[in-house]
Amino acid sequence: MTRSAPLTRALAALLLALAVAACAHLPAAAPRVQVWASSMDGARKLARQADLTPGAGEGAVLTLDPEQTDQTMVGFGAAMTDASAQLFQTALNPAQRRALFAELFGRPGLGLNFLRVPIGASDFSVRHYSLDDVPAGASDPQLRAFSLAEPQRFQIPALQAAKRINPELVLMASPWSAPAWMKDSQSLIKGSPRRDAYGAYAAYFSRYLGAMRRAGLAVRYVSVQNEPRFEPANYPGMKMSAAERAAFVATALGPALAGSGTEVLEWDHNWDHPEEPLAVLADPAARRFVSGVAWHCYGGDPGVMAEVRAAYPDKQLFLTECSGGEWAPRWGETMGWMFDNLIIAPIRAGSRGTILWNLALDPAHGPHLGGCGDCRGVVTIDPASGAVTRNLEYYVLGHASRFVRPGAVRIGSAGGGEQLVHAAFRNPDGSLVLLARNTGKAERTLAITAQGRAWPLTMPAGEIMTLVWPAPGRKQ
């Protein structure tokens, strides 16, 4: 017995080695896929569903291809208007505000990270102002009257609080009007910037961006002008033709911001006039300073974004404004339209992010002075009680923002049939995300395939779903 012990130990070691080698060649277990869903009737709102387990799927095949890559995502969010900031800072007590901000900007939570900020007043301000107001008939070419006193009341503290929760916050800033003394109308309402004021107006942008940096709020993007084809009659606005925008960017704004770390976006208006940004980008002197094109949803079709990208593939695309409101009160119909047109279609056209309009409004659709009287925020805050209502915009954004992380890369997603819209991503940690909606009126069965495996999925009519494959090596 003693003499055979070494032989027994050697045989045991050999068998163990063979077993380890055999296990090493076994395929890794296919991961369970997490699912969140929102239904047409509102019964499910970004609700966690049972995980998908791998199996033989039926119906149409939807294939994810992580090797096919496109744009890198910046993020998702909404606008920190004066109205939103005022509500956050005055309608909520500190504990309520901390809880809501953690929910909106933190993780777990929506993880909103891409915010638009008006430079001066918009229609969602309680008074009309610019950052350099002087008495009627006076001018201020040295910007001695420049002041951030108004945004420092609510907007800047709210942005700073959001950034403390989400250090990855990206800001885009847009002017509704130049100071009145720079305009041919001598008013914040209507008019265009005078050509002899271009230098002062570019300096105004620079002064604003520097002040925001000192407040810890570096602005990554600015647009030349909010909705430059529109002259509102009762709140600040400014008409700028494509030729005027090109001249301003080429001769003043572009040189002033060169090397600042802030990128210039053109257009910032609707899908129905793609010839406008195309005209600016056709000017080589302006084009060298323009990083991308910003779009709004109030006219036209998101497909034009792809046309502009095809003409100028080195330029970034963003959806930078769309508001829900009482004109579209039906939950399922509006939720579906927003998901299809504000999330999926722009992304498939090459957009790097989506920004909706007001983050928060009160039950009376304000506060505002002029402009939209029935817009809806991502959330509604009741100043009387501090109660927060999460609107359908909250859930549409959340289906993307909670799961598609900043720096995610869009990957290939194909198939699923004509009544399925979708987009897929690989996050920086390696996890995969699929955003999808069944646009049809009947339930659909699918086989979702990725990396040689399949997961069966049933989607009710109209349903929005987010599917998440865990990062490699992460325990489920």
C-alpha positions as CSV (number, residue, x, y, z in Angstrom):
1,M,0.0,0.0,0.0
2,T,2.7,2.4,0.9
3,R,4.6,1.7,-2.4
4,S,1.5,2.4,-4.5
5,A,0.6,5.8,-2.9
6,P,2.8,7.9,-5.2
7,L,1.2,6.2,-8.2
8,T,-2.3,6.9,-6.8
9,R,-1.5,10.6,-6.2
10,A,-0.1,10.9,-9.7
11,L,-3.2,9.3,-11.3
12,A,-5.4,11.7,-9.3
13,A,-3.4,14.7,-10.4
14,L,-3.7,13.6,-14.0
15,L,-7.4,13.1,-13.8
16,L,-7.8,16.6,-12.2
17,A,-5.7,18.2,-15.0
18,L,-7.8,16.5,-17.6
19,A,-11.0,17.7,-16.0
20,V,-9.7,21.3,-15.8
21,A,-8.7,21.2,-19.4
22,A,-12.1,19.9,-20.5
23,C,-13.8,22.6,-18.6
24,A,-11.6,25.2,-20.1
25,H,-12.9,24.2,-23.6
26,L,-16.6,24.3,-22.6
27,P,-18.5,27.3,-23.9
28,A,-19.2,30.0,-21.2
29,A,-22.7,30.1,-19.9
30,A,-24.9,32.5,-21.8
31,P,-25.8,35.4,-19.7
32,R,-29.3,36.3,-18.5
33,V,-30.5,39.5,-20.1
34,Q,-32.2,42.2,-18.0
35,V,-35.4,43.8,-19.3
36,W,-37.2,47.0,-18.5
37,A,-40.5,47.9,-20.2
38,S,-43.1,50.7,-20.7
39,S,-46.6,49.8,-22.0
40,M,-49.0,51.8,-24.2
41,D,-51.6,51.9,-21.4
42,G,-49.2,53.2,-18.8
43,A,-49.5,50.1,-16.6
44,R,-45.8,49.5,-17.0
45,K,-43.5,52.5,-16.7
46,L,-39.8,51.7,-17.0
47,A,-40.7,48.5,-15.0
48,R,-38.2,45.7,-14.4
49,Q,-39.4,42.5,-16.1
50,A,-38.3,38.9,-15.8
51,D,-34.8,38.3,-17.1
52,L,-34.5,36.6,-20.5
53,T,-32.8,33.2,-20.5
54,P,-31.1,31.9,-23.6
55,G,-33.0,29.6,-25.8
56,A,-34.4,28.9,-29.3
57,G,-36.3,32.0,-30.2
58,E,-39.2,32.2,-32.6
59,G,-40.4,34.8,-35.0
60,A,-38.3,37.5,-36.6
61,V,-34.5,37.6,-35.8
62,L,-32.9,40.8,-34.5
63,T,-29.2,40.6,-34.5
64,L,-26.7,42.6,-32.5
65,D,-23.2,43.0,-34.0
66,P,-20.7,44.6,-31.5
67,E,-18.0,44.6,-34.3
68,Q,-20.0,47.1,-36.4
69,T,-19.6,50.4,-34.7
70,D,-20.7,54.0,-35.3
71,Q,-20.9,57.2,-33.2
72,T,-19.9,57.6,-29.5
73,M,-22.7,58.9,-27.3
74,V,-22.5,62.1,-25.3
75,G,-25.8,61.5,-23.4
76,F,-29.4,62.4,-22.7
77,G,-31.1,65.1,-20.7
78,A,-33.2,68.2,-20.8
79,A,-33.0,72.0,-20.4
80,M,-32.2,73.7,-17.1
81,T,-34.3,76.8,-17.9
82,D,-34.9,79.6,-15.4
83,A,-38.3,78.1,-14.8
84,S,-36.9,74.6,-14.0
85,A,-34.1,76.0,-11.8
86,Q,-36.5,78.3,-9.9
87,L,-38.8,75.4,-9.1
88,F,-36.0,73.1,-8.0
89,Q,-34.6,75.8,-5.7
90,T,-37.8,77.3,-4.3
91,A,-40.6,74.7,-4.5
92,L,-38.6,71.9,-2.8
93,N,-37.1,71.8,0.6
94,P,-33.4,70.7,0.7
95,A,-34.2,67.1,1.5
96,Q,-36.8,66.9,-1.4
97,R,-34.3,68.6,-3.8
98,R,-31.5,66.2,-2.9
99,A,-33.8,63.2,-3.4
100,L,-35.1,64.4,-6.7
101,F,-31.7,65.4,-8.0
102,A,-30.3,62.0,-7.0
103,E,-33.1,60.4,-9.0
104,L,-32.7,62.6,-12.1
105,F,-28.9,62.8,-12.3
106,G,-27.6,59.9,-10.2
107,R,-27.2,56.2,-10.5
108,P,-29.2,54.3,-9.7
109,G,-31.6,56.8,-11.2
110,L,-32.1,58.3,-14.7
111,G,-28.4,59.4,-14.9
112,L,-29.3,62.4,-17.0
113,N,-26.0,64.0,-18.0
114,F,-26.6,66.3,-21.0
115,L,-28.2,69.6,-20.1
116,R,-29.1,72.6,-22.2
117,V,-28.8,76.1,-20.7
118,P,-30.3,79.3,-22.1
119,I,-27.8,82.2,-22.2
120,G,-30.0,84.9,-20.8
121,A,-33.8,84.7,-20.8
122,S,-36.0,82.3,-22.8
123,D,-39.8,82.2,-22.7
124,F,-39.4,80.1,-19.5
125,S,-38.1,83.0,-17.4
126,V,-40.0,85.3,-15.1
127,R,-38.5,88.4,-16.7
128,H,-36.9,89.2,-20.0
129,Y,-33.2,89.9,-19.7
130,S,-29.7,89.4,-21.3
131,L,-26.4,89.2,-19.4
132,D,-25.5,92.8,-20.5
133,D,-28.5,95.1,-20.2
134,V,-28.1,98.9,-20.3
135,P,-30.6,101.8,-20.5
136,A,-32.4,102.3,-23.8
137,G,-30.3,104.2,-26.3
138,A,-27.0,103.3,-24.5
139,S,-24.4,100.7,-25.7
140,D,-21.7,98.8,-23.8
141,P,-19.0,97.6,-26.3
142,Q,-16.6,96.9,-23.4
143,L,-19.2,94.7,-21.6
144,R,-18.9,96.7,-18.4
145,A,-22.5,95.9,-17.5
146,F,-22.0,92.1,-18.0
147,S,-23.5,90.2,-15.1
148,L,-24.5,86.7,-14.2
149,A,-26.6,88.0,-11.3
150,E,-29.9,86.5,-12.7
151,P,-28.6,83.0,-13.4
152,Q,-26.8,83.0,-10.1
153,R,-30.1,83.2,-8.3
154,F,-31.4,79.7,-9.3
155,Q,-29.9,78.3,-12.5
156,I,-26.2,78.2,-11.5
157,P,-26.8,76.7,-8.0
158,A,-29.1,74.1,-9.6
159,L,-26.5,73.1,-12.2
160,Q,-23.7,72.9,-9.5
161,A,-25.9,70.6,-7.4
162,A,-26.6,68.4,-10.4
163,K,-22.9,68.2,-11.2
164,R,-22.0,67.2,-7.7
165,I,-24.2,64.2,-8.2
166,N,-23.1,63.5,-11.7
167,P,-19.6,64.7,-12.4
168,E,-20.0,63.6,-16.1
169,L,-22.5,66.4,-16.7
170,V,-22.2,67.9,-20.2
171,L,-23.6,71.4,-20.8
172,M,-24.8,73.0,-24.0
173,A,-25.6,76.7,-24.0
174,S,-27.9,78.6,-26.4
175,P,-28.7,82.3,-26.6
176,W,-32.3,83.4,-27.4
177,S,-31.2,86.9,-28.1
178,A,-28.1,89.1,-28.0
179,P,-28.3,92.1,-25.7
180,A,-30.8,94.7,-27.1
181,W,-28.1,97.3,-27.7
182,M,-26.4,94.9,-30.2
183,K,-29.5,94.5,-32.3
184,D,-31.1,96.4,-35.1
185,S,-34.4,96.3,-33.2
186,Q,-32.8,97.8,-30.0
187,S,-35.0,95.2,-28.2
188,L,-34.7,91.7,-26.8
189,I,-37.8,90.9,-28.8
190,K,-37.4,90.5,-32.6
191,G,-34.6,91.9,-34.7
192,S,-31.2,90.7,-35.8
193,P,-27.6,91.4,-34.5
194,R,-25.9,94.3,-36.2
195,R,-22.9,93.4,-38.2
196,D,-20.8,96.1,-36.4
197,A,-21.7,94.3,-33.1
198,Y,-20.3,90.9,-34.1
199,G,-17.0,91.4,-32.2
200,A,-18.8,92.5,-29.0
201,Y,-21.3,89.6,-29.3
202,A,-18.4,87.1,-29.7
203,A,-16.8,88.6,-26.6
204,Y,-20.2,88.3,-24.8
205,F,-20.1,84.5,-25.5
206,S,-16.5,84.3,-24.2
207,R,-17.3,86.3,-21.1
208,Y,-20.2,83.9,-20.3
209,L,-18.2,80.8,-20.9
210,G,-15.3,82.1,-18.7
211,A,-17.7,82.9,-15.9
212,M,-19.3,79.5,-16.1
213,R,-15.9,77.8,-16.0
214,R,-15.1,79.8,-12.8
215,A,-18.4,78.5,-11.4
216,G,-17.2,74.9,-12.0
217,L,-19.6,74.6,-15.0
218,A,-17.5,74.2,-18.2
219,V,-19.7,74.4,-21.3
220,R,-18.8,71.9,-23.9
221,Y,-21.1,73.2,-26.7
222,V,-22.7,76.5,-27.7
223,S,-25.1,77.0,-30.5
224,V,-25.0,80.2,-32.5
225,Q,-28.7,81.0,-32.0
226,N,-31.8,79.3,-30.7
227,E,-34.3,78.9,-33.6
228,P,-32.8,81.5,-35.9
229,R,-35.6,81.4,-38.4
230,F,-38.2,82.4,-35.8
231,E,-38.9,85.9,-34.4
232,P,-41.2,85.4,-31.4
233,A,-43.5,88.3,-30.6
234,N,-43.6,88.1,-26.9
235,Y,-40.3,86.8,-25.6
236,P,-36.6,87.2,-26.5
237,G,-35.6,85.9,-29.9
238,M,-33.5,86.9,-32.8
239,K,-33.6,86.1,-36.5
240,M,-30.3,85.2,-38.2
241,S,-30.1,84.0,-41.8
242,A,-27.6,81.3,-42.8
243,A,-25.4,83.9,-44.4
244,E,-25.4,86.0,-41.2
245,R,-24.6,83.0,-39.0
246,A,-21.8,81.9,-41.3
247,A,-20.3,85.4,-41.2
248,F,-20.6,85.7,-37.5
249,V,-19.0,82.3,-36.9
250,A,-16.2,82.9,-39.5
251,T,-15.2,86.4,-38.5
252,A,-16.0,86.6,-34.8
253,L,-17.4,83.7,-32.8
254,G,-15.1,80.9,-34.2
255,P,-11.9,82.8,-33.7
256,A,-13.0,84.0,-30.2
257,L,-13.6,80.4,-29.0
258,A,-10.8,78.7,-30.8
259,G,-8.8,76.7,-28.2
260,S,-11.3,77.4,-25.4
261,G,-12.6,73.8,-25.2
262,T,-16.1,74.9,-26.2
263,E,-17.4,73.6,-29.6
264,V,-19.8,75.5,-31.9
265,L,-23.0,73.9,-33.1
266,E,-25.0,75.3,-36.0
267,W,-28.7,75.6,-36.6
268,D,-30.5,74.6,-33.3
269,H,-33.8,74.6,-35.1
270,N,-36.3,72.2,-36.8
271,W,-35.9,69.3,-39.2
272,D,-37.9,71.0,-41.9
273,H,-35.1,73.3,-43.2
274,P,-31.9,71.2,-43.7
275,E,-30.8,73.7,-46.4
276,E,-30.0,76.2,-43.6
277,P,-27.2,74.2,-41.8
278,L,-26.1,72.9,-45.2
279,A,-25.6,76.5,-46.4
280,V,-23.5,77.4,-43.3
281,L,-21.4,74.3,-43.7
282,A,-20.9,75.0,-47.4
283,D,-19.0,78.2,-46.3
284,P,-15.4,76.9,-45.7
285,A,-14.5,79.9,-43.5
286,A,-17.4,79.1,-41.2
287,R,-17.2,75.3,-41.5
288,R,-13.7,75.1,-40.0
289,F,-15.2,76.4,-36.7
290,V,-18.4,74.4,-36.6
291,S,-18.3,71.0,-34.8
292,G,-21.8,69.9,-35.5
293,V,-25.5,70.5,-36.1
294,A,-28.3,70.8,-33.5
295,W,-31.9,70.0,-34.3
296,H,-35.4,70.6,-32.9
297,C,-38.5,68.5,-33.4
298,Y,-41.3,71.0,-34.2
299,G,-41.3,70.6,-38.0
300,G,-40.1,68.1,-40.6
301,D,-38.7,64.6,-40.2
302,P,-35.6,63.3,-38.3
303,G,-34.4,61.6,-41.5
304,V,-32.9,64.8,-42.7
305,M,-30.3,64.5,-40.0
306,A,-28.8,61.5,-41.9
307,E,-28.8,63.6,-45.1
308,V,-26.7,66.3,-43.5
309,R,-24.4,63.8,-41.9
310,A,-23.9,62.1,-45.3
311,A,-22.8,65.5,-46.7
312,Y,-20.5,66.3,-43.8
313,P,-19.6,63.1,-42.0
314,D,-17.1,64.7,-39.8
315,K,-19.7,66.9,-38.1
316,Q,-21.6,65.8,-34.9
317,L,-25.4,65.6,-34.7
318,F,-27.6,66.3,-31.7
319,L,-31.3,66.5,-31.0
320,T,-31.3,69.6,-28.7
321,E,-35.0,70.5,-28.1
322,C,-38.4,68.9,-28.1
323,S,-41.3,69.5,-25.7
324,G,-44.3,67.6,-24.8
325,G,-47.5,69.4,-23.9
326,E,-51.2,69.4,-23.5
327,W,-51.6,69.3,-27.3
328,A,-50.5,65.6,-27.1
329,P,-52.1,64.2,-23.9
330,R,-52.6,60.6,-24.9
331,W,-49.9,58.6,-23.0
332,G,-49.3,55.6,-25.3
333,E,-49.4,57.5,-28.6
334,T,-47.2,60.3,-27.4
335,M,-44.7,58.0,-25.6
336,G,-44.4,56.0,-28.8
337,W,-43.9,59.0,-31.0
338,M,-41.2,60.5,-28.7
339,F,-39.3,57.2,-28.4
340,D,-39.4,56.6,-32.2
341,N,-38.6,60.2,-33.3
342,L,-36.5,61.6,-30.4
343,I,-34.5,58.6,-29.4
344,I,-34.3,55.9,-32.0
345,A,-34.5,57.9,-35.3
346,P,-31.8,60.5,-34.3
347,I,-29.5,57.9,-33.0
348,R,-29.8,55.8,-36.2
349,A,-29.1,59.0,-38.1
350,G,-25.9,59.5,-36.2
351,S,-27.0,61.7,-33.3
352,R,-24.7,61.6,-30.2
353,G,-27.5,62.7,-27.8
354,T,-31.0,63.9,-27.1
355,I,-32.0,66.9,-25.0
356,L,-35.7,67.6,-24.3
357,W,-37.0,71.0,-23.3
358,N,-37.8,71.9,-19.7
359,L,-36.6,69.6,-16.9
360,A,-39.4,70.8,-14.6
361,L,-42.5,72.9,-14.8
362,D,-45.4,73.6,-12.4
363,P,-49.0,72.5,-12.8
364,A,-49.8,75.7,-14.7
365,H,-47.0,74.9,-17.3
366,G,-44.7,77.6,-16.0
367,P,-43.4,79.9,-14.7
368,H,-43.0,81.6,-18.1
369,L,-43.4,85.0,-19.7
370,G,-44.7,84.7,-23.2
371,G,-44.2,81.7,-25.5
372,C,-45.5,78.3,-24.7
373,G,-48.5,78.2,-22.4
374,D,-49.1,74.5,-22.3
375,C,-45.7,72.9,-22.4
376,R,-44.9,69.9,-20.2
377,G,-41.7,69.3,-18.3
378,V,-39.9,66.0,-17.7
379,V,-41.3,66.3,-14.2
380,T,-44.1,68.5,-12.8
381,I,-43.4,70.1,-9.4
382,D,-46.3,71.5,-7.3
383,P,-44.9,74.6,-5.5
384,A,-47.7,74.3,-2.9
385,S,-46.8,70.8,-1.7
386,G,-43.5,69.9,-3.3
387,A,-45.2,66.9,-4.9
388,V,-43.4,65.6,-8.0
389,T,-45.2,64.0,-11.0
390,R,-43.0,62.0,-13.4
391,N,-44.3,62.7,-16.9
392,L,-44.0,60.4,-19.9
393,E,-40.9,62.3,-21.0
394,Y,-39.3,61.0,-17.8
395,Y,-39.8,57.4,-18.9
396,V,-38.9,58.0,-22.5
397,L,-35.6,59.5,-21.5
398,G,-35.0,56.9,-18.8
399,H,-35.2,54.0,-21.2
400,A,-32.0,55.4,-22.7
401,S,-30.3,57.5,-20.1
402,R,-30.4,54.8,-17.3
403,F,-28.6,52.2,-19.4
404,V,-26.7,53.9,-22.3
405,R,-23.7,55.4,-20.5
406,P,-21.6,58.4,-21.6
407,G,-19.0,57.1,-24.0
408,A,-21.1,54.2,-25.2
409,V,-20.6,53.3,-28.8
410,R,-23.5,52.5,-31.1
411,I,-23.2,49.0,-32.5
412,G,-25.0,47.2,-35.3
413,S,-28.6,46.1,-34.9
414,A,-30.5,44.6,-37.8
415,G,-33.7,42.7,-38.5
416,G,-36.7,42.3,-36.4
417,G,-39.2,43.2,-39.1
418,E,-40.7,46.5,-40.3
419,Q,-42.7,47.1,-37.2
420,L,-39.7,47.2,-34.8
421,V,-37.5,50.2,-34.3
422,H,-34.3,49.7,-32.4
423,A,-30.7,50.9,-31.6
424,A,-28.0,49.0,-29.8
425,F,-24.8,50.1,-27.9
426,R,-21.7,48.8,-26.1
427,N,-21.0,50.7,-22.9
428,P,-17.5,51.5,-21.8
429,D,-17.6,48.5,-19.3
430,G,-18.5,46.1,-22.1
431,S,-22.2,45.7,-21.3
432,L,-24.6,45.7,-24.3
433,V,-27.8,47.7,-24.4
434,L,-30.7,47.3,-26.9
435,L,-33.5,49.9,-27.1
436,A,-36.5,48.7,-29.0
437,R,-40.2,49.3,-29.6
438,N,-42.9,47.3,-31.2
439,T,-44.7,49.9,-33.3
440,G,-47.3,47.5,-34.5
441,K,-50.8,46.7,-33.1
442,A,-50.2,43.1,-32.4
443,E,-47.8,41.2,-30.1
444,R,-44.5,40.1,-31.6
445,T,-42.2,37.2,-30.9
446,L,-38.5,37.7,-31.6
447,A,-35.2,35.9,-31.4
448,I,-32.5,38.4,-30.2
449,T,-29.1,37.1,-31.3
450,A,-25.7,38.3,-30.1
451,Q,-22.3,36.7,-30.3
452,G,-23.6,33.4,-31.5
453,R,-26.4,33.0,-28.9
454,A,-30.1,33.7,-28.9
455,W,-32.7,34.9,-26.4
456,P,-36.5,34.6,-27.1
457,L,-38.5,37.8,-26.5
458,T,-42.2,38.6,-26.6
459,M,-43.1,42.3,-27.1
460,P,-46.7,43.5,-26.6
461,A,-48.1,46.0,-29.1
462,G,-46.6,49.4,-28.7
463,E,-44.2,48.3,-26.0
464,I,-40.9,50.0,-25.3
465,M,-38.2,47.8,-24.0
466,T,-34.6,48.2,-22.9
467,L,-32.5,45.0,-22.7
468,V,-29.1,44.9,-21.0
469,W,-26.5,42.2,-21.4
470,P,-24.1,42.3,-18.4
471,A,-20.5,43.3,-18.7
472,P,-18.1,40.4,-19.2
473,G,-17.2,38.8,-15.9
474,R,-19.9,40.7,-13.9
475,K,-21.9,38.5,-11.6
476,Q,-25.6,38.4,-12.3
